[in-house]
Amino acid sequence: MSLFDEVNFCEITHPDYPGERLVCCRNPLLAEERARKARALLHASAVELEVIAGATRRERRPLRGAEAIALRVGKVLNHYKMAKHFLLEIEEDGFSFSADEDSIAAEAALDGVYVLRTTIGAGELSTTGVISAYKDSPGWSATSAR
């Protein structure tokens, strides 16, 4: 194992992948980078959603209509790809939102986890051999694992 992987990994099978070995690994550097990006995207989304909520509360020309509000909200969430992490309340004359902490925590638990698939049997290549072969392939880097 290299500096970039934790010692813990596992091999699993799944009926959706018949005849394949699935090796689950975790890269702590990748986990850290993904967590940083997720925090930044969540923050940027919340800032822009608050602007929309403020537009529904302003005195002069407030944003009105559930459809108009939803369109503005949709643009923000589609831009940052964070829709699944927010709970939304869109009404004809208002908009509110909150972070879906359960969704955020569930996704964070997978940060840095990646799965290697191979059809090479365990008798031909051990689990650590699968990981080593992946790392020895061209283009691999500590932050390229998915």
GROMACS elastic network, one bead per residue, 0.5 to 0.9 nm:
[ bonds ]
;  ai    aj funct       b0    kb
    1     4     6  0.78822   500
    1     5     6  0.63707   500
    1     6     6  0.76475   500
    1     7     6  0.68319   500
    1   128     6  0.77595   500
    1   131     6  0.82988   500
    1   132     6  0.77744   500
    2     5     6  0.57585   500
    2     6     6  0.81828   500
    2     7     6  0.89233   500
    3     6     6  0.78328   500
    4    26     6  0.86841   500
    4    27     6  0.57804   500
    4    28     6  0.66308   500
    4    29     6  0.66110   500
    4    30     6  0.86798   500
    4   142     6  0.61404   500
    5     8     6  0.82411   500
    5     9     6  0.89243   500
    5    25     6  0.74253   500
    5    26     6  0.60733   500
    5    28     6  0.65781   500
    5    29     6  0.83915   500
    5   142     6  0.86240   500
    6     9     6  0.74866   500
    6    25     6  0.77836   500
    6    26     6  0.62929   500
    6    27     6  0.66550   500
    6    28     6  0.72176   500
    7    25     6  0.88329   500
    7    26     6  0.88120   500
    8    25     6  0.73228   500
    8    26     6  0.77752   500
    9    23     6  0.71796   500
    9    24     6  0.56309   500
    9    26     6  0.70963   500
    9   127     6  0.88050   500
    9   128     6  0.89544   500
   10    22     6  0.83249   500
   10    23     6  0.57689   500
   10    24     6  0.52918   500
   10    25     6  0.69729   500
   10   127     6  0.81005   500
   11    21     6  0.68727   500
   11    22     6  0.55347   500
   11    24     6  0.60863   500
   11    25     6  0.89362   500
   11   127     6  0.70517   500
   12    21     6  0.65544   500
   12    22     6  0.52358   500
   12    23     6  0.63972   500
   12    24     6  0.76041   500
   13    16     6  0.86725   500
   13    17     6  0.72312   500
   13    18     6  0.78345   500
   13    19     6  0.85218   500
   13    20     6  0.71223   500
   13    21     6  0.59371   500
   13    22     6  0.59723   500
   13    23     6  0.88017   500
   14    17     6  0.55320   500
   14    18     6  0.69192   500
   14    20     6  0.83131   500
   14    21     6  0.85068   500
   14    22     6  0.79941   500
   15    18     6  0.55466   500
   15    19     6  0.88881   500
   17    20     6  0.55922   500
   17    21     6  0.79656   500
   17    22     6  0.83787   500
   17   117     6  0.87560   500
   18    21     6  0.84676   500
   19   118     6  0.86476   500
   19   119     6  0.62159   500
   19   120     6  0.89350   500
   19   121     6  0.86779   500
   20   117     6  0.63887   500
   20   118     6  0.54359   500
   20   120     6  0.75815   500
   20   121     6  0.81639   500
   21   116     6  0.79729   500
   21   117     6  0.56905   500
   21   118     6  0.52975   500
   21   119     6  0.61683   500
   21   120     6  0.75715   500
   21   121     6  0.75749   500
   21   122     6  0.82445   500
   21   127     6  0.89936   500
   22   115     6  0.62366   500
   22   116     6  0.56100   500
   22   118     6  0.67462   500
   23   114     6  0.82870   500
   23   115     6  0.54039   500
   23   117     6  0.65217   500
   23   118     6  0.83551   500
   23   127     6  0.69952   500
   23   130     6  0.77814   500
   23   131     6  0.78054   500
   24   113     6  0.69390   500
   24   114     6  0.58542   500
   24   116     6  0.64880   500
   25   112     6  0.81152   500
   25   113     6  0.56459   500
   25   114     6  0.54539   500
   25   115     6  0.62136   500
   25   116     6  0.79109   500
   25   131     6  0.83165   500
   26    30     6  0.82353   500
   26    31     6  0.77911   500
   26   110     6  0.86777   500
   26   111     6  0.81334   500
   26   112     6  0.51889   500
   26   114     6  0.62229   500
   26   115     6  0.87149   500
   27    30     6  0.53475   500
   27    31     6  0.61754   500
   27    32     6  0.87866   500
   27   111     6  0.84510   500
   27   113     6  0.64087   500
   27   114     6  0.78834   500
   27   142     6  0.73629   500
   27   143     6  0.80672   500
   27   145     6  0.77622   500
   28    32     6  0.61416   500
   28    33     6  0.86346   500
   28   111     6  0.83357   500
   28   112     6  0.59350   500
   28   113     6  0.85963   500
   29    32     6  0.51757   500
   29    33     6  0.63103   500
   29    34     6  0.86583   500
   29   112     6  0.72905   500
   29   142     6  0.69439   500
   29   143     6  0.68216   500
   30    33     6  0.50886   500
   30    34     6  0.60538   500
   30    35     6  0.84662   500
   30   111     6  0.72046   500
   30   113     6  0.82682   500
   30   142     6  0.69279   500
   30   143     6  0.51528   500
   30   144     6  0.79285   500
   30   145     6  0.75068   500
   30   146     6  0.85839   500
   31    34     6  0.52319   500
   31    35     6  0.60663   500
   31    36     6  0.85852   500
   31   108     6  0.83402   500
   31   110     6  0.79923   500
   31   113     6  0.73972   500
   31   143     6  0.89519   500
   32    35     6  0.51673   500
   32    36     6  0.62157   500
   32    37     6  0.87233   500
   32   111     6  0.75940   500
   32   112     6  0.74750   500
   33    36     6  0.51225   500
   33    37     6  0.62509   500
   33    38     6  0.86087   500
   33   111     6  0.85994   500
   33   112     6  0.83831   500
   33   143     6  0.80684   500
   34    37     6  0.50715   500
   34    38     6  0.60266   500
   34    39     6  0.85721   500
   34   108     6  0.83882   500
   34   111     6  0.60885   500
   34   112     6  0.71508   500
   35    38     6  0.50828   500
   35    39     6  0.61785   500
   35    40     6  0.86389   500
   35   108     6  0.67363   500
   35   111     6  0.66787   500
   35   112     6  0.88208   500
   36    39     6  0.52563   500
   36    40     6  0.63072   500
   36    41     6  0.87552   500
   37    40     6  0.50837   500
   37    41     6  0.61468   500
   37    42     6  0.85351   500
   38    41     6  0.51377   500
   38    42     6  0.60149   500
   38    43     6  0.84566   500
   38    82     6  0.87677   500
   38   104     6  0.88284   500
   38   108     6  0.84496   500
   39    42     6  0.51802   500
   39    43     6  0.60689   500
   39    44     6  0.85764   500
   40    43     6  0.51728   500
   40    44     6  0.61218   500
   40    45     6  0.85445   500
   41    44     6  0.51242   500
   41    45     6  0.60300   500
   41    46     6  0.85197   500
   41    80     6  0.61266   500
   41    81     6  0.82376   500
   41    82     6  0.72636   500
   42    45     6  0.51352   500
   42    46     6  0.61147   500
   42    47     6  0.86376   500
   42    80     6  0.80105   500
   42    82     6  0.67403   500
   42    85     6  0.79565   500
   42    86     6  0.89588   500
   42    99     6  0.84615   500
   43    46     6  0.51159   500
   43    47     6  0.61785   500
   43    48     6  0.87401   500
   44    47     6  0.51909   500
   44    48     6  0.63842   500
   44    49     6  0.86143   500
   44    80     6  0.79229   500
   45    48     6  0.53058   500
   45    49     6  0.60401   500
   45    50     6  0.85392   500
   45    76     6  0.64991   500
   45    77     6  0.67417   500
   45    79     6  0.86724   500
   45    80     6  0.65410   500
   45    81     6  0.89582   500
   45    82     6  0.72420   500
   46    50     6  0.60158   500
   46    51     6  0.86404   500
   46    86     6  0.88053   500
   46    97     6  0.84906   500
   46    98     6  0.84384   500
   46    99     6  0.83062   500
   47    50     6  0.52158   500
   47    51     6  0.65273   500
   48    51     6  0.50586   500
   48    52     6  0.65847   500
   48    53     6  0.88036   500
   48    73     6  0.85790   500
   48    76     6  0.68262   500
   49    52     6  0.51009   500
   49    53     6  0.62436   500
   49    54     6  0.85804   500
   49    72     6  0.87133   500
   49    73     6  0.66183   500
   49    76     6  0.71642   500
   49    77     6  0.85661   500
   49    95     6  0.89552   500
   49    96     6  0.83818   500
   49    97     6  0.76578   500
   50    54     6  0.60086   500
   50    55     6  0.85046   500
   50    96     6  0.81243   500
   50    97     6  0.82760   500
   51    54     6  0.50308   500
   51    55     6  0.62217   500
   51    56     6  0.89139   500
   52    56     6  0.66091   500
   52    63     6  0.80043   500
   52    69     6  0.75626   500
   52    72     6  0.72631   500
   52    73     6  0.72387   500
   52    95     6  0.75643   500
   52    96     6  0.89522   500
   53    56     6  0.53248   500
   53    57     6  0.67656   500
   53    63     6  0.87042   500
   53    69     6  0.87787   500
   53    94     6  0.69093   500
   53    95     6  0.52075   500
   53    96     6  0.60948   500
   53    97     6  0.83217   500
   54    57     6  0.51207   500
   54    58     6  0.62228   500
   54    62     6  0.86105   500
   54    63     6  0.88032   500
   54    95     6  0.85535   500
   55    58     6  0.53953   500
   55    59     6  0.88269   500
   55    61     6  0.83540   500
   55    62     6  0.55834   500
   55    63     6  0.54364   500
   55    64     6  0.87727   500
   55    94     6  0.87751   500
   56    59     6  0.86764   500
   56    61     6  0.86895   500
   56    64     6  0.64018   500
   56    69     6  0.82200   500
   56    93     6  0.64772   500
   56    94     6  0.52623   500
   56    95     6  0.67308   500
   57    62     6  0.61660   500
   57    63     6  0.77565   500
   57    93     6  0.83344   500
   57    94     6  0.70860   500
   57    95     6  0.88131   500
   58    61     6  0.70580   500
   58    62     6  0.51730   500
   58    63     6  0.80092   500
   59    62     6  0.61328   500
   61    64     6  0.85565   500
   62    93     6  0.83906   500
   63    68     6  0.75598   500
   63    69     6  0.69034   500
   63    93     6  0.74112   500
   63    94     6  0.79807   500
   64    67     6  0.84809   500
   64    68     6  0.67521   500
   64    69     6  0.67622   500
   64    91     6  0.86004   500
   64    92     6  0.59540   500
   64    93     6  0.50918   500
   64    94     6  0.71711   500
   65    68     6  0.53341   500
   65    69     6  0.61761   500
   65    70     6  0.84838   500
   65    90     6  0.89912   500
   65    91     6  0.72273   500
   65    93     6  0.61245   500
   65    94     6  0.82456   500
   66    69     6  0.51495   500
   66    70     6  0.59169   500
   66    71     6  0.85457   500
   66    90     6  0.59880   500
   66    91     6  0.51854   500
   66    93     6  0.71802   500
   66    94     6  0.79226   500
   66    95     6  0.84949   500
   67    70     6  0.50540   500
   67    71     6  0.61698   500
   67    72     6  0.87911   500
   67    90     6  0.87358   500
   67    91     6  0.88712   500
   67    92     6  0.79403   500
   68    71     6  0.52036   500
   68    72     6  0.65135   500
   68    73     6  0.87486   500
   68    92     6  0.89077   500
   69    72     6  0.52963   500
   69    73     6  0.61947   500
   69    74     6  0.85062   500
   69    90     6  0.70624   500
   69    91     6  0.81586   500
   69    92     6  0.80854   500
   69    93     6  0.87717   500
   69    94     6  0.80514   500
   69    95     6  0.73528   500
   70    74     6  0.58303   500
   70    75     6  0.85494   500
   70    90     6  0.68461   500
   70    95     6  0.88537   500
   71    74     6  0.50311   500
   71    75     6  0.63021   500
   71    76     6  0.88890   500
   72    75     6  0.52891   500
   72    76     6  0.66560   500
   72    77     6  0.89061   500
   73    76     6  0.53076   500
   73    77     6  0.62555   500
   73    78     6  0.85140   500
   74    77     6  0.51492   500
   74    78     6  0.58076   500
   74    79     6  0.82629   500
   74    83     6  0.82100   500
   75    78     6  0.52515   500
   75    79     6  0.59965   500
   75    80     6  0.87553   500
   76    79     6  0.51671   500
   76    80     6  0.64230   500
   76    81     6  0.83051   500
   76    82     6  0.86508   500
   76    83     6  0.87327   500
   77    80     6  0.53844   500
   77    81     6  0.55119   500
   77    82     6  0.54648   500
   77    83     6  0.50645   500
   77    84     6  0.88146   500
   77    86     6  0.89612   500
   78    82     6  0.71895   500
   78    83     6  0.70779   500
   79    82     6  0.81877   500
   80    83     6  0.80822   500
   81    84     6  0.80347   500
   82    85     6  0.55704   500
   82    86     6  0.72323   500
   83    86     6  0.57164   500
   83    87     6  0.83106   500
   84    87     6  0.79981   500
   84   100     6  0.77906   500
   84   103     6  0.70711   500
   84   104     6  0.85126   500
   85    98     6  0.86573   500
   85    99     6  0.59105   500
   85   101     6  0.73241   500
   85   102     6  0.83699   500
   85   103     6  0.56777   500
   85   104     6  0.58966   500
   86    97     6  0.65826   500
   86    98     6  0.56601   500
   86   101     6  0.84150   500
   86   103     6  0.84739   500
   86   104     6  0.89779   500
   87    96     6  0.85053   500
   87    97     6  0.54781   500
   87    98     6  0.52610   500
   87    99     6  0.61153   500
   87   100     6  0.58597   500
   88    95     6  0.75268   500
   88    96     6  0.60903   500
   88    98     6  0.67887   500
   88    99     6  0.88963   500
   89    94     6  0.81039   500
   89    95     6  0.56138   500
   89    96     6  0.51572   500
   89    97     6  0.60248   500
   89    98     6  0.89344   500
   90    93     6  0.82317   500
   90    94     6  0.62965   500
   90    96     6  0.67183   500
   90    97     6  0.84935   500
   91    94     6  0.51254   500
   91    95     6  0.60567   500
   91    96     6  0.88014   500
   92    95     6  0.83345   500
   98   101     6  0.87765   500
   99   102     6  0.87982   500
   99   103     6  0.86140   500
   99   104     6  0.79806   500
  100   103     6  0.54677   500
  100   104     6  0.63133   500
  100   105     6  0.87400   500
  101   105     6  0.60059   500
  101   106     6  0.84694   500
  102   105     6  0.51845   500
  102   106     6  0.60782   500
  102   107     6  0.86567   500
  103   106     6  0.51318   500
  103   107     6  0.62679   500
  103   108     6  0.85463   500
  104   107     6  0.53664   500
  104   108     6  0.60969   500
  104   109     6  0.87210   500
  105   109     6  0.62060   500
  105   110     6  0.89973   500
  106   109     6  0.53373   500
  106   110     6  0.71593   500
  107   110     6  0.54420   500
  107   111     6  0.68625   500
  108   111     6  0.51394   500
  108   112     6  0.88421   500
  109   112     6  0.85720   500
  109   113     6  0.85337   500
  110   113     6  0.53991   500
  110   114     6  0.84253   500
  111   114     6  0.86618   500
  112   143     6  0.88983   500
  112   145     6  0.79586   500
  112   146     6  0.75315   500
  113   145     6  0.83257   500
  113   146     6  0.71874   500
  114   145     6  0.63705   500
  114   146     6  0.50262   500
  115   145     6  0.87200   500
  115   146     6  0.74618   500
  116   130     6  0.78104   500
  116   131     6  0.76365   500
  116   134     6  0.78690   500
  117   130     6  0.88037   500
  118   121     6  0.80342   500
  118   130     6  0.77734   500
  120   123     6  0.82917   500
  120   124     6  0.65072   500
  120   125     6  0.66577   500
  120   130     6  0.86071   500
  121   124     6  0.53853   500
  121   125     6  0.63713   500
  121   126     6  0.82560   500
  122   125     6  0.51406   500
  122   126     6  0.53714   500
  122   127     6  0.71853   500
  123   126     6  0.70326   500
  125   128     6  0.80793   500
  125   129     6  0.55396   500
  125   130     6  0.64334   500
  126   130     6  0.63258   500
  126   131     6  0.87980   500
  127   130     6  0.51358   500
  127   131     6  0.65524   500
  127   132     6  0.87497   500
  128   131     6  0.50571   500
  128   132     6  0.61114   500
  128   133     6  0.85365   500
  129   133     6  0.59690   500
  129   134     6  0.84853   500
  130   133     6  0.51641   500
  130   134     6  0.62483   500
  130   135     6  0.87012   500
  131   134     6  0.51749   500
  131   135     6  0.62777   500
  131   136     6  0.86423   500
  132   135     6  0.50543   500
  132   136     6  0.60274   500
  132   137     6  0.86446   500
  133   136     6  0.50452   500
  133   137     6  0.63005   500
  134   137     6  0.52998   500
  134   138     6  0.87146   500
  134   140     6  0.74381   500
  135   138     6  0.80670   500
  135   139     6  0.86946   500
  135   140     6  0.57120   500
  135   141     6  0.76072   500
  135   142     6  0.88781   500
  136   139     6  0.87047   500
  136   140     6  0.71510   500
  137   140     6  0.60780   500
  138   141     6  0.89688   500
  139   144     6  0.79831   500
  140   143     6  0.82013   500
  140   144     6  0.60528   500
  140   145     6  0.72873   500
  141   144     6  0.51035   500
  141   145     6  0.71462   500
  142   145     6  0.67017   500
  143   146     6  0.82261   500
